[in-house]
Amino acid sequence: MRRMLPLLLLLAAAPLQAQTRTASPGHIKATEELLHLLGADSIARNAAPFFAGLKEQSPDVAKAFEGFYAKYLKWDELKPEFVAMYTSMFTEAEVRQLIAFYQSPVGAKMVSVTPQISTRTMEIVQRRMMPHMPELMEIISKQQAPQ
């Protein structure tokens, strides 16, 4: 077992090394361009569907969320983390292929309709889950009950 310990430690650290590898300047620049095409730098715009639904239900809560969101989710602070995430998941060549796609008419349409897709997806899931919430609550209460 002692002989295997260094190997196990190395294998356990491998995902961390893959996530923390340094991307080339070209990879970073391409990823920044991709994030811009995706609208990631417009965090507030991306949250608009959420706030619109919340405004209908509770305007005061929506206003509080918008301010809180704007205060703590600033793109300049989030950008390095997004770039690191994307560069750890996509090679530079893959990022460039994604850029080509999102610059195409269908790619641009995908970006423009993604908020609607997200909103409708949440509506579908909510509609499907609501009738079963009592069952879920029963399962949770059974799990939390002392054994």
N, CA, C and O atoms as a GROMACS GRO file, in nm:
protein
  588
    1MET      N    1   0.082  -0.120   0.000
    1MET     CA    2   0.000   0.000   0.000
    1MET      C    3   0.086   0.126   0.000
    1MET      O    4   0.054   0.225  -0.066
    2ARG      N    5   0.199   0.121   0.075
    2ARG     CA    6   0.286   0.239   0.080
    2ARG      C    7   0.342   0.273  -0.057
    2ARG      O    8   0.362   0.391  -0.089
    3ARG      N    9   0.368   0.172  -0.139
    3ARG     CA   10   0.418   0.198  -0.274
    3ARG      C   11   0.312   0.265  -0.359
    3ARG      O   12   0.344   0.343  -0.449
    4MET      N   13   0.186   0.234  -0.333
    4MET     CA   14   0.077   0.288  -0.413
    4MET      C   15   0.040   0.430  -0.371
    4MET      O   16  -0.020   0.504  -0.450
    5LEU      N   17   0.075   0.471  -0.250
    5LEU     CA   18   0.036   0.603  -0.200
    5LEU      C   19   0.084   0.715  -0.291
    5LEU      O   20   0.003   0.802  -0.326
    6PRO      N   21   0.211   0.719  -0.332
    6PRO     CA   22   0.252   0.828  -0.423
    6PRO      C   23   0.173   0.828  -0.554
    6PRO      O   24   0.139   0.934  -0.606
    7LEU      N   25   0.143   0.710  -0.606
    7LEU     CA   26   0.066   0.701  -0.730
    7LEU      C   27  -0.076   0.753  -0.708
    7LEU      O   28  -0.128   0.827  -0.791
    8LEU      N   29  -0.137   0.714  -0.597
    8LEU     CA   30  -0.272   0.762  -0.566
    8LEU      C   31  -0.274   0.914  -0.549
    8LEU      O   32  -0.366   0.980  -0.597
    9LEU      N   33  -0.174   0.968  -0.482
    9LEU     CA   34  -0.167   1.113  -0.465
    9LEU      C   35  -0.150   1.184  -0.599
    9LEU      O   36  -0.210   1.288  -0.623
   10LEU      N   37  -0.068   1.127  -0.684
   10LEU     CA   38  -0.047   1.183  -0.817
   10LEU      C   39  -0.176   1.181  -0.898
   10LEU      O   40  -0.210   1.279  -0.964
   11LEU      N   41  -0.248   1.070  -0.893
   11LEU     CA   42  -0.374   1.059  -0.965
   11LEU      C   43  -0.479   1.155  -0.910
   11LEU      O   44  -0.556   1.214  -0.986
   12ALA      N   45  -0.481   1.172  -0.779
   12ALA     CA   46  -0.577   1.263  -0.717
   12ALA      C   47  -0.547   1.408  -0.755
   12ALA      O   48  -0.639   1.489  -0.768
   13ALA      N   49  -0.419   1.440  -0.771
   13ALA     CA   50  -0.381   1.577  -0.804
   13ALA      C   51  -0.393   1.608  -0.953
   13ALA      O   52  -0.393   1.725  -0.991
   14ALA      N   53  -0.403   1.507  -1.037
   14ALA     CA   54  -0.407   1.529  -1.181
   14ALA      C   55  -0.519   1.622  -1.224
   14ALA      O   56  -0.494   1.712  -1.304
   15PRO      N   57  -0.644   1.606  -1.173
   15PRO     CA   58  -0.748   1.701  -1.215
   15PRO      C   59  -0.716   1.844  -1.173
   15PRO      O   60  -0.749   1.938  -1.246
   16LEU      N   61  -0.654   1.861  -1.058
   16LEU     CA   62  -0.617   1.996  -1.014
   16LEU      C   63  -0.513   2.056  -1.106
   16LEU      O   64  -0.519   2.175  -1.138
   17GLN      N   65  -0.417   1.975  -1.148
   17GLN     CA   66  -0.315   2.026  -1.238
   17GLN      C   67  -0.376   2.065  -1.373
   17GLN      O   68  -0.337   2.165  -1.432
   18ALA      N   69  -0.470   1.986  -1.420
   18ALA     CA   70  -0.534   2.017  -1.548
   18ALA      C   71  -0.612   2.148  -1.539
   18ALA      O   72  -0.617   2.224  -1.636
   19GLN      N   73  -0.672   2.175  -1.424
   19GLN     CA   74  -0.750   2.295  -1.408
   19GLN      C   75  -0.663   2.419  -1.390
   19GLN      O   76  -0.705   2.530  -1.422
   20THR      N   77  -0.544   2.402  -1.338
   20THR     CA   78  -0.460   2.517  -1.307
   20THR      C   79  -0.349   2.539  -1.410
   20THR      O   80  -0.265   2.627  -1.391
   21ARG      N   81  -0.346   2.462  -1.518
   21ARG     CA   82  -0.241   2.481  -1.617
   21ARG      C   83  -0.251   2.624  -1.673
   21ARG      O   84  -0.359   2.683  -1.678
   22THR      N   85  -0.140   2.675  -1.713
   22THR     CA   86  -0.136   2.810  -1.765
   22THR      C   87  -0.170   2.810  -1.913
   22THR      O   88  -0.110   2.737  -1.992
   23ALA      N   89  -0.266   2.892  -1.949
   23ALA     CA   90  -0.306   2.903  -2.089
   23ALA      C   91  -0.214   3.003  -2.158
   23ALA      O   92  -0.163   3.096  -2.096
   24SER      N   93  -0.195   2.983  -2.286
   24SER     CA   94  -0.112   3.075  -2.364
   24SER      C   95  -0.186   3.208  -2.381
   24SER      O   96  -0.308   3.212  -2.367
   25PRO      N   97  -0.112   3.314  -2.410
   25PRO     CA   98  -0.180   3.443  -2.434
   25PRO      C   99  -0.284   3.435  -2.546
   25PRO      O  100  -0.389   3.498  -2.538
   26GLY      N  101  -0.256   3.358  -2.652
   26GLY     CA  102  -0.351   3.343  -2.761
   26GLY      C  103  -0.478   3.270  -2.717
   26GLY      O  104  -0.588   3.304  -2.759
   27HIS      N  105  -0.460   3.170  -2.631
   27HIS     CA  106  -0.572   3.094  -2.578
   27HIS      C  107  -0.660   3.186  -2.491
   27HIS      O  108  -0.783   3.183  -2.500
   28ILE      N  109  -0.596   3.266  -2.409
   28ILE     CA  110  -0.669   3.360  -2.322
   28ILE      C  111  -0.744   3.462  -2.406
   28ILE      O  112  -0.862   3.490  -2.381
   29LYS      N  113  -0.675   3.520  -2.506
   29LYS     CA  114  -0.739   3.622  -2.589
   29LYS      C  115  -0.858   3.564  -2.665
   29LYS      O  116  -0.963   3.628  -2.674
   30ALA      N  117  -0.842   3.444  -2.719
   30ALA     CA  118  -0.952   3.379  -2.792
   30ALA      C  119  -1.069   3.351  -2.697
   30ALA      O  120  -1.185   3.367  -2.734
   31THR      N  121  -1.038   3.308  -2.575
   31THR     CA  122  -1.143   3.279  -2.478
   31THR      C  123  -1.216   3.406  -2.439
   31THR      O  124  -1.338   3.405  -2.423
   32GLU      N  125  -1.144   3.515  -2.424
   32GLU     CA  126  -1.209   3.644  -2.394
   32GLU      C  127  -1.303   3.684  -2.507
   32GLU      O  128  -1.412   3.735  -2.482
   33GLU      N  129  -1.262   3.660  -2.631
   33GLU     CA  130  -1.348   3.691  -2.746
   33GLU      C  131  -1.473   3.603  -2.744
   33GLU      O  132  -1.583   3.651  -2.770
   34LEU      N  133  -1.455   3.475  -2.714
   34LEU     CA  134  -1.569   3.384  -2.706
   34LEU      C  135  -1.667   3.428  -2.597
   34LEU      O  136  -1.788   3.431  -2.619
   35LEU      N  137  -1.615   3.463  -2.481
   35LEU     CA  138  -1.702   3.507  -2.371
   35LEU      C  139  -1.778   3.634  -2.410
   35LEU      O  140  -1.894   3.650  -2.372
   36HIS      N  141  -1.713   3.721  -2.483
   36HIS     CA  142  -1.781   3.842  -2.531
   36HIS      C  143  -1.894   3.805  -2.628
   36HIS      O  144  -2.005   3.857  -2.618
   37LEU      N  145  -1.865   3.714  -2.720
   37LEU     CA  146  -1.968   3.670  -2.815
   37LEU      C  147  -2.086   3.605  -2.743
   37LEU      O  148  -2.201   3.617  -2.786
   38LEU      N  149  -2.057   3.534  -2.634
   38LEU     CA  150  -2.162   3.468  -2.556
   38LEU      C  151  -2.240   3.566  -2.469
   38LEU      O  152  -2.345   3.531  -2.414
   39GLY      N  153  -2.189   3.688  -2.458
   39GLY     CA  154  -2.257   3.787  -2.374
   39GLY      C  155  -2.226   3.772  -2.226
   39GLY      O  156  -2.294   3.830  -2.142
   40ALA      N  157  -2.123   3.695  -2.196
   40ALA     CA  158  -2.087   3.675  -2.055
   40ALA      C  159  -2.047   3.806  -1.988
   40ALA      O  160  -2.060   3.820  -1.867
   41ASP      N  161  -1.998   3.900  -2.067
   41ASP     CA  162  -1.957   4.029  -2.012
   41ASP      C  163  -2.076   4.121  -1.987
   41ASP      O  164  -2.059   4.234  -1.941
   42SER      N  165  -2.194   4.074  -2.018
   42SER     CA  166  -2.316   4.150  -1.992
   42SER      C  167  -2.399   4.074  -1.889
   42SER      O  168  -2.512   4.033  -1.916
   43ILE      N  169  -2.341   4.056  -1.774
   43ILE     CA  170  -2.403   3.975  -1.669
   43ILE      C  171  -2.546   4.020  -1.640
   43ILE      O  172  -2.636   3.937  -1.628
   44ALA      N  173  -2.568   4.150  -1.630
   44ALA     CA  174  -2.702   4.200  -1.597
   44ALA      C  175  -2.802   4.162  -1.705
   44ALA      O  176  -2.916   4.126  -1.674
   45ARG      N  177  -2.761   4.170  -1.831
   45ARG     CA  178  -2.851   4.133  -1.941
   45ARG      C  179  -2.888   3.985  -1.933
   45ARG      O  180  -3.002   3.947  -1.960
   46ASN      N  181  -2.791   3.903  -1.896
   46ASN     CA  182  -2.816   3.760  -1.887
   46ASN      C  183  -2.911   3.725  -1.773
   46ASN      O  184  -2.977   3.622  -1.778
   47ALA      N  185  -2.918   3.809  -1.672
   47ALA     CA  186  -3.007   3.783  -1.559
   47ALA      C  187  -3.144   3.844  -1.578
   47ALA      O  188  -3.233   3.823  -1.496
   48ALA      N  189  -3.164   3.920  -1.685
   48ALA     CA  190  -3.290   3.990  -1.708
   48ALA      C  191  -3.413   3.900  -1.700
   48ALA      O  192  -3.512   3.940  -1.639
   49PRO      N  193  -3.412   3.779  -1.761
   49PRO     CA  194  -3.531   3.695  -1.750
   49PRO      C  195  -3.566   3.658  -1.606
   49PRO      O  196  -3.683   3.653  -1.569
   50PHE      N  197  -3.465   3.634  -1.526
   50PHE     CA  198  -3.488   3.602  -1.385
   50PHE      C  199  -3.552   3.719  -1.313
   50PHE      O  200  -3.650   3.703  -1.241
   51PHE      N  201  -3.496   3.839  -1.334
   51PHE     CA  202  -3.548   3.958  -1.267
   51PHE      C  203  -3.688   3.994  -1.316
   51PHE      O  204  -3.770   4.043  -1.239
   52ALA      N  205  -3.715   3.970  -1.444
   52ALA     CA  206  -3.848   4.001  -1.498
   52ALA      C  207  -3.954   3.917  -1.429
   52ALA      O  208  -4.059   3.969  -1.390
   53GLY      N  209  -3.928   3.788  -1.414
   53GLY     CA  210  -4.022   3.702  -1.345
   53GLY      C  211  -4.038   3.738  -1.199
   53GLY      O  212  -4.148   3.733  -1.144
   54LEU      N  213  -3.928   3.774  -1.137
   54LEU     CA  214  -3.931   3.811  -0.995
   54LEU      C  215  -4.005   3.943  -0.974
   54LEU      O  216  -4.074   3.960  -0.875
   55LYS      N  217  -3.989   4.036  -1.070
   55LYS     CA  218  -4.057   4.166  -1.059
   55LYS      C  219  -4.209   4.150  -1.056
   55LYS      O  220  -4.279   4.224  -0.987
   56GLU      N  221  -4.258   4.052  -1.132
   56GLU     CA  222  -4.402   4.028  -1.134
   56GLU      C  223  -4.451   3.980  -0.998
   56GLU      O  224  -4.560   4.017  -0.954
   57GLN      N  225  -4.371   3.897  -0.933
   57GLN     CA  226  -4.411   3.839  -0.806
   57GLN      C  227  -4.384   3.932  -0.688
   57GLN      O  228  -4.467   3.945  -0.598
   58SER      N  229  -4.268   3.998  -0.690
   58SER     CA  230  -4.230   4.082  -0.577
   58SER      C  231  -4.132   4.190  -0.622
   58SER      O  232  -4.011   4.168  -0.621
   59PRO      N  233  -4.184   4.306  -0.662
   59PRO     CA  234  -4.097   4.413  -0.714
   59PRO      C  235  -3.987   4.455  -0.616
   59PRO      O  236  -3.874   4.482  -0.657
   60ASP      N  237  -4.018   4.460  -0.486
   60ASP     CA  238  -3.917   4.502  -0.388
   60ASP      C  239  -3.803   4.401  -0.378
   60ASP      O  240  -3.686   4.439  -0.369
   61VAL      N  241  -3.838   4.274  -0.379
   61VAL     CA  242  -3.735   4.169  -0.372
   61VAL      C  243  -3.650   4.172  -0.499
   61VAL      O  244  -3.528   4.157  -0.493
   62ALA      N  245  -3.715   4.192  -0.614
   62ALA     CA  246  -3.641   4.199  -0.741
   62ALA      C  247  -3.542   4.314  -0.739
   62ALA      O  248  -3.428   4.300  -0.785
   63LYS      N  249  -3.584   4.429  -0.687
   63LYS     CA  250  -3.496   4.545  -0.680
   63LYS      C  251  -3.376   4.516  -0.590
   63LYS      O  252  -3.263   4.553  -0.621
   64ALA      N  253  -3.401   4.450  -0.478
   64ALA     CA  254  -3.292   4.414  -0.386
   64ALA      C  255  -3.195   4.318  -0.454
   64ALA      O  256  -3.073   4.334  -0.443
   65PHE      N  257  -3.248   4.218  -0.524
   65PHE     CA  258  -3.164   4.123  -0.595
   65PHE      C  259  -3.080   4.192  -0.701
   65PHE      O  260  -2.961   4.164  -0.714
   66GLU      N  261  -3.140   4.282  -0.777
   66GLU     CA  262  -3.067   4.352  -0.883
   66GLU      C  263  -2.949   4.429  -0.826
   66GLU      O  264  -2.839   4.424  -0.881
   67GLY      N  265  -2.971   4.500  -0.716
   67GLY     CA  266  -2.863   4.576  -0.653
   67GLY      C  267  -2.755   4.485  -0.599
   67GLY      O  268  -2.636   4.511  -0.616
   68PHE      N  269  -2.796   4.378  -0.534
   68PHE     CA  270  -2.701   4.282  -0.477
   68PHE      C  271  -2.619   4.216  -0.587
   68PHE      O  272  -2.498   4.200  -0.576
   69TYR      N  273  -2.688   4.179  -0.693
   69TYR     CA  274  -2.626   4.116  -0.810
   69TYR      C  275  -2.522   4.209  -0.871
   69TYR      O  276  -2.409   4.168  -0.899
   70ALA      N  277  -2.561   4.335  -0.892
   70ALA     CA  278  -2.470   4.433  -0.952
   70ALA      C  279  -2.349   4.459  -0.863
   70ALA      O  280  -2.239   4.485  -0.913
   71LYS      N  281  -2.368   4.452  -0.734
   71LYS     CA  282  -2.260   4.479  -0.639
   71LYS      C  283  -2.157   4.367  -0.635
   71LYS      O  284  -2.036   4.393  -0.629
   72TYR      N  285  -2.202   4.242  -0.640
   72TYR     CA  286  -2.112   4.130  -0.617
   72TYR      C  287  -2.075   4.050  -0.741
   72TYR      O  288  -1.985   3.967  -0.736
   73LEU      N  289  -2.142   4.072  -0.851
   73LEU     CA  290  -2.113   3.997  -0.972
   73LEU      C  291  -2.069   4.091  -1.084
   73LEU      O  292  -2.133   4.100  -1.189
   74LYS      N  293  -1.959   4.159  -1.060
   74LYS     CA  294  -1.903   4.252  -1.158
   74LYS      C  295  -1.815   4.174  -1.256
   74LYS      O  296  -1.734   4.090  -1.216
   75TRP      N  297  -1.833   4.202  -1.384
   75TRP     CA  298  -1.762   4.127  -1.486
   75TRP      C  299  -1.611   4.135  -1.469
   75TRP      O  300  -1.543   4.034  -1.486
   76ASP      N  301  -1.557   4.251  -1.436
   76ASP     CA  302  -1.412   4.264  -1.421
   76ASP      C  303  -1.357   4.169  -1.316
   76ASP      O  304  -1.242   4.124  -1.325
   77GLU      N  305  -1.438   4.139  -1.215
   77GLU     CA  306  -1.393   4.047  -1.110
   77GLU      C  307  -1.420   3.901  -1.148
   77GLU      O  308  -1.346   3.812  -1.107
   78LEU      N  309  -1.524   3.877  -1.225
   78LEU     CA  310  -1.559   3.741  -1.265
   78LEU      C  311  -1.477   3.690  -1.385
   78LEU      O  312  -1.452   3.570  -1.398
   79LYS      N  313  -1.437   3.782  -1.471
   79LYS     CA  314  -1.372   3.746  -1.598
   79LYS      C  315  -1.254   3.650  -1.581
   79LYS      O  316  -1.248   3.551  -1.653
   80PRO      N  317  -1.160   3.675  -1.489
   80PRO     CA  318  -1.048   3.581  -1.477
   80PRO      C  319  -1.093   3.438  -1.444
   80PRO      O  320  -1.034   3.342  -1.490
   81GLU      N  321  -1.197   3.426  -1.363
   81GLU     CA  322  -1.246   3.293  -1.327
   81GLU      C  323  -1.315   3.225  -1.446
   81GLU      O  324  -1.300   3.105  -1.466
   82PHE      N  325  -1.389   3.303  -1.525
   82PHE     CA  326  -1.455   3.248  -1.643
   82PHE      C  327  -1.349   3.206  -1.745
   82PHE      O  328  -1.359   3.098  -1.805
   83VAL      N  329  -1.249   3.290  -1.766
   83VAL     CA  330  -1.142   3.257  -1.861
   83VAL      C  331  -1.072   3.129  -1.816
   83VAL      O  332  -1.045   3.041  -1.898
   84ALA      N  333  -1.040   3.119  -1.688
   84ALA     CA  334  -0.973   2.999  -1.637
   84ALA      C  335  -1.061   2.875  -1.657
   84ALA      O  336  -1.011   2.769  -1.694
   85MET      N  337  -1.190   2.889  -1.632
   85MET     CA  338  -1.280   2.776  -1.648
   85MET      C  339  -1.283   2.730  -1.794
   85MET      O  340  -1.269   2.612  -1.823
   86TYR      N  341  -1.302   2.825  -1.885
   86TYR     CA  342  -1.311   2.789  -2.028
   86TYR      C  343  -1.178   2.735  -2.081
   86TYR      O  344  -1.178   2.637  -2.156
   87THR      N  345  -1.066   2.796  -2.042
   87THR     CA  346  -0.937   2.749  -2.093
   87THR      C  347  -0.903   2.612  -2.037
   87THR      O  348  -0.825   2.538  -2.097
   88SER      N  349  -0.961   2.576  -1.921
   88SER     CA  350  -0.935   2.442  -1.866
   88SER      C  351  -1.021   2.337  -1.935
   88SER      O  352  -0.990   2.218  -1.930
   89MET      N  353  -1.130   2.380  -1.999
   89MET     CA  354  -1.223   2.285  -2.061
   89MET      C  355  -1.209   2.275  -2.213
   89MET      O  356  -1.245   2.173  -2.273
   90PHE      N  357  -1.158   2.381  -2.274
   90PHE     CA  358  -1.146   2.385  -2.420
   90PHE      C  359  -1.004   2.422  -2.459
   90PHE      O  360  -0.943   2.510  -2.400
   91THR      N  361  -0.952   2.353  -2.560
   91THR     CA  362  -0.822   2.391  -2.613
   91THR      C  363  -0.839   2.521  -2.690
   91THR      O  364  -0.952   2.564  -2.717
   92GLU      N  365  -0.729   2.583  -2.726
   92GLU     CA  366  -0.738   2.706  -2.805
   92GLU      C  367  -0.805   2.678  -2.939
   92GLU      O  368  -0.886   2.759  -2.986
   93ALA      N  369  -0.773   2.565  -3.001
   93ALA     CA  370  -0.835   2.530  -3.130
   93ALA      C  371  -0.987   2.514  -3.114
   93ALA      O  372  -1.064   2.558  -3.200
   94GLU      N  373  -1.030   2.453  -3.006
   94GLU     CA  374  -1.174   2.436  -2.982
   94GLU      C  375  -1.241   2.571  -2.958
   94GLU      O  376  -1.352   2.594  -3.006
   95VAL      N  377  -1.174   2.659  -2.885
   95VAL     CA  378  -1.229   2.793  -2.861
   95VAL      C  379  -1.247   2.865  -2.993
   95VAL      O  380  -1.348   2.931  -3.016
   96ARG      N  381  -1.149   2.852  -3.080
   96ARG     CA  382  -1.158   2.920  -3.211
   96ARG      C  383  -1.273   2.861  -3.295
   96ARG      O  384  -1.339   2.934  -3.369
   97GLN      N  385  -1.296   2.732  -3.283
   97GLN     CA  386  -1.411   2.671  -3.353
   97GLN      C  387  -1.543   2.723  -3.295
   97GLN      O  388  -1.638   2.749  -3.370
   98LEU      N  389  -1.549   2.739  -3.164
   98LEU     CA  390  -1.668   2.794  -3.101
   98LEU      C  391  -1.691   2.939  -3.145
   98LEU      O  392  -1.805   2.980  -3.170
   99ILE      N  393  -1.584   3.014  -3.155
   99ILE     CA  394  -1.595   3.153  -3.202
   99ILE      C  395  -1.654   3.155  -3.343
   99ILE      O  396  -1.746   3.233  -3.371
  100ALA      N  397  -1.602   3.069  -3.430
  100ALA     CA  398  -1.654   3.064  -3.568
  100ALA      C  399  -1.804   3.031  -3.566
  100ALA      O  400  -1.881   3.090  -3.642
  101PHE      N  401  -1.843   2.937  -3.482
  101PHE     CA  402  -1.985   2.902  -3.474
  101PHE      C  403  -2.068   3.021  -3.425
  101PHE      O  404  -2.169   3.055  -3.487
  102TYR      N  405  -2.027   3.083  -3.316
  102TYR     CA  406  -2.106   3.192  -3.259
  102TYR      C  407  -2.104   3.319  -3.344
  102TYR      O  408  -2.186   3.408  -3.324
  103GLN      N  409  -2.010   3.329  -3.438
  103GLN     CA  410  -2.011   3.440  -3.532
  103GLN      C  411  -2.101   3.411  -3.652
  103GLN      O  412  -2.134   3.502  -3.728
  104SER      N  413  -2.141   3.287  -3.667
  104SER     CA  414  -2.231   3.251  -3.777
  104SER      C  415  -2.374   3.295  -3.742
  104SER      O  416  -2.404   3.319  -3.625
  105PRO      N  417  -2.461   3.306  -3.841
  105PRO     CA  418  -2.600   3.346  -3.812
  105PRO      C  419  -2.670   3.255  -3.712
  105PRO      O  420  -2.739   3.303  -3.622
  106VAL      N  421  -2.652   3.124  -3.726
  106VAL     CA  422  -2.718   3.032  -3.633
  106VAL      C  423  -2.657   3.041  -3.493
  106VAL      O  424  -2.728   3.027  -3.393
  107GLY      N  425  -2.527   3.065  -3.485
  107GLY     CA  426  -2.462   3.083  -3.355
  107GLY      C  427  -2.510   3.209  -3.286
  107GLY      O  428  -2.535   3.210  -3.166
  108ALA      N  429  -2.521   3.318  -3.365
  108ALA     CA  430  -2.571   3.444  -3.308
  108ALA      C  431  -2.715   3.427  -3.261
  108ALA      O  432  -2.754   3.482  -3.158
  109LYS      N  433  -2.793   3.351  -3.336
  109LYS     CA  434  -2.931   3.325  -3.294
  109LYS      C  435  -2.932   3.245  -3.164
  109LYS      O  436  -3.012   3.271  -3.075
  110MET      N  437  -2.843   3.148  -3.153
  110MET     CA  438  -2.835   3.068  -3.031
  110MET      C  439  -2.810   3.157  -2.910
  110MET      O  440  -2.873   3.140  -2.805
  111VAL      N  441  -2.719   3.251  -2.924
  111VAL     CA  442  -2.690   3.343  -2.814
  111VAL      C  443  -2.814   3.426  -2.781
  111VAL      O  444  -2.846   3.446  -2.664
  112SER      N  445  -2.882   3.474  -2.884
  112SER     CA  446  -2.996   3.562  -2.859
  112SER      C  447  -3.116   3.490  -2.798
  112SER      O  448  -3.192   3.550  -2.723
  113VAL      N  449  -3.133   3.361  -2.830
  113VAL     CA  450  -3.249   3.289  -2.775
  113VAL      C  451  -3.218   3.209  -2.649
  113VAL      O  452  -3.310   3.156  -2.587
  114THR      N  453  -3.092   3.201  -2.610
  114THR     CA  454  -3.057   3.124  -2.491
  114THR      C  455  -3.130   3.171  -2.366
  114THR      O  456  -3.176   3.086  -2.289
  115PRO      N  457  -3.144   3.302  -2.341
  115PRO     CA  458  -3.222   3.341  -2.222
  115PRO      C  459  -3.366   3.290  -2.227
  115PRO      O  460  -3.421   3.248  -2.125
  116GLN      N  461  -3.428   3.293  -2.345
  116GLN     CA  462  -3.564   3.241  -2.358
  116GLN      C  463  -3.568   3.090  -2.335
  116GLN      O  464  -3.660   3.038  -2.272
  117ILE      N  465  -3.467   3.021  -2.387
  117ILE     CA  466  -3.459   2.876  -2.367
  117ILE      C  467  -3.445   2.847  -2.218
  117ILE      O  468  -3.510   2.756  -2.166
  118SER      N  469  -3.361   2.922  -2.150
  118SER     CA  470  -3.342   2.902  -2.006
  118SER      C  471  -3.471   2.926  -1.928
  118SER      O  472  -3.507   2.848  -1.840
  119THR      N  473  -3.541   3.035  -1.962
  119THR     CA  474  -3.667   3.067  -1.895
  119THR      C  475  -3.770   2.957  -1.920
  119THR      O  476  -3.835   2.911  -1.826
  120ARG      N  477  -3.783   2.916  -2.043
  120ARG     CA  478  -3.882   2.811  -2.075
  120ARG      C  479  -3.844   2.678  -2.012
  120ARG      O  480  -3.931   2.602  -1.970
  121THR      N  481  -3.714   2.649  -2.005
  121THR     CA  482  -3.669   2.526  -1.940
  121THR      C  483  -3.709   2.526  -1.793
  121THR      O  484  -3.759   2.426  -1.742
  122MET      N  485  -3.687   2.640  -1.725
  122MET     CA  486  -3.727   2.650  -1.585
  122MET      C  487  -3.877   2.634  -1.570
  122MET      O  488  -3.924   2.570  -1.476
  123GLU      N  489  -3.953   2.691  -1.662
  123GLU     CA  490  -4.100   2.678  -1.657
  123GLU      C  491  -4.143   2.533  -1.673
  123GLU      O  492  -4.232   2.486  -1.602
  124ILE      N  493  -4.081   2.462  -1.766
  124ILE     CA  494  -4.114   2.321  -1.789
  124ILE      C  495  -4.083   2.239  -1.664
  124ILE      O  496  -4.166   2.160  -1.618
  125VAL      N  497  -3.963   2.257  -1.612
  125VAL     CA  498  -3.922   2.181  -1.494
  125VAL      C  499  -4.014   2.213  -1.376
  125VAL      O  500  -4.057   2.122  -1.304
  126GLN      N  501  -4.043   2.340  -1.356
  126GLN     CA  502  -4.130   2.379  -1.246
  126GLN      C  503  -4.269   2.318  -1.264
  126GLN      O  504  -4.327   2.265  -1.168
  127ARG      N  505  -4.323   2.326  -1.383
  127ARG     CA  506  -4.456   2.271  -1.410
  127ARG      C  507  -4.459   2.121  -1.384
  127ARG      O  508  -4.558   2.068  -1.333
  128ARG      N  509  -4.351   2.053  -1.420
  128ARG     CA  510  -4.345   1.907  -1.401
  128ARG      C  511  -4.324   1.870  -1.254
  128ARG      O  512  -4.372   1.766  -1.209
  129MET      N  513  -4.252   1.954  -1.180
  129MET     CA  514  -4.218   1.922  -1.041
  129MET      C  515  -4.327   1.961  -0.941
  129MET      O  516  -4.346   1.892  -0.841
  130MET      N  517  -4.398   2.069  -0.967
  130MET     CA  518  -4.494   2.120  -0.869
  130MET      C  519  -4.596   2.017  -0.822
  130MET      O  520  -4.622   2.009  -0.702
  131PRO      N  521  -4.656   1.938  -0.910
  131PRO     CA  522  -4.753   1.840  -0.861
  131PRO      C  523  -4.691   1.734  -0.769
  131PRO      O  524  -4.763   1.668  -0.694
  132HIS      N  525  -4.559   1.720  -0.775
  132HIS     CA  526  -4.492   1.615  -0.698
  132HIS      C  527  -4.419   1.670  -0.574
  132HIS      O  528  -4.350   1.595  -0.505
  133MET      N  529  -4.434   1.797  -0.547
  133MET     CA  530  -4.366   1.858  -0.432
  133MET      C  531  -4.405   1.794  -0.299
  133MET      O  532  -4.318   1.777  -0.214
  134PRO      N  533  -4.532   1.757  -0.277
  134PRO     CA  534  -4.564   1.690  -0.151
  134PRO      C  535  -4.483   1.561  -0.131
  134PRO      O  536  -4.439   1.529  -0.020
  135GLU      N  537  -4.465   1.488  -0.240
  135GLU     CA  538  -4.386   1.365  -0.231
  135GLU      C  539  -4.241   1.397  -0.195
  135GLU      O  540  -4.181   1.329  -0.111
  136LEU      N  541  -4.185   1.499  -0.258
  136LEU     CA  542  -4.048   1.539  -0.228
  136LEU      C  543  -4.035   1.584  -0.083
  136LEU      O  544  -3.940   1.547  -0.015
  137MET      N  545  -4.131   1.662  -0.036
  137MET     CA  546  -4.127   1.711   0.103
  137MET      C  547  -4.135   1.593   0.201
  137MET      O  548  -4.070   1.595   0.305
  138GLU      N  549  -4.215   1.491   0.167
  138GLU     CA  550  -4.225   1.373   0.252
  138GLU      C  551  -4.092   1.298   0.257
  138GLU      O  552  -4.049   1.254   0.363
  139ILE      N  553  -4.027   1.284   0.142
  139ILE     CA  554  -3.897   1.217   0.136
  139ILE      C  555  -3.796   1.292   0.221
  139ILE      O  556  -3.720   1.232   0.297
  140ILE      N  557  -3.794   1.424   0.208
  140ILE     CA  558  -3.699   1.505   0.284
  140ILE      C  559  -3.727   1.494   0.433
  140ILE      O  560  -3.634   1.478   0.513
  141SER      N  561  -3.854   1.502   0.472
  141SER     CA  562  -3.884   1.496   0.616
  141SER      C  563  -3.849   1.360   0.672
  141SER      O  564  -3.806   1.351   0.787
  142LYS      N  565  -3.866   1.252   0.595
  142LYS     CA  566  -3.827   1.118   0.642
  142LYS      C  567  -3.677   1.108   0.662
  142LYS      O  568  -3.630   1.045   0.757
  143GLN      N  569  -3.601   1.170   0.570
  143GLN     CA  570  -3.456   1.166   0.580
  143GLN      C  571  -3.404   1.248   0.697
  143GLN      O  572  -3.300   1.216   0.754
  144GLN      N  573  -3.476   1.353   0.732
  144GLN     CA  574  -3.434   1.440   0.840
  144GLN      C  575  -3.482   1.390   0.976
  144GLN      O  576  -3.433   1.435   1.080
  145ALA      N  577  -3.578   1.299   0.976
  145ALA     CA  578  -3.632   1.247   1.102
  145ALA      C  579  -3.525   1.166   1.174
  145ALA      O  580  -3.445   1.096   1.111
  146PRO      N  581  -3.524   1.176   1.308
  146PRO     CA  582  -3.424   1.098   1.383
  146PRO      C  583  -3.446   0.948   1.360
  146PRO      O  584  -3.559   0.900   1.358
  147GLN      N  585  -3.339   0.879   1.345
  147GLN     CA  586  -3.344   0.733   1.318
  147GLN      C  587  -3.353   0.655   1.445
  147GLN      O  588  -3.359   0.532   1.441
   0.00000   0.00000   0.00000
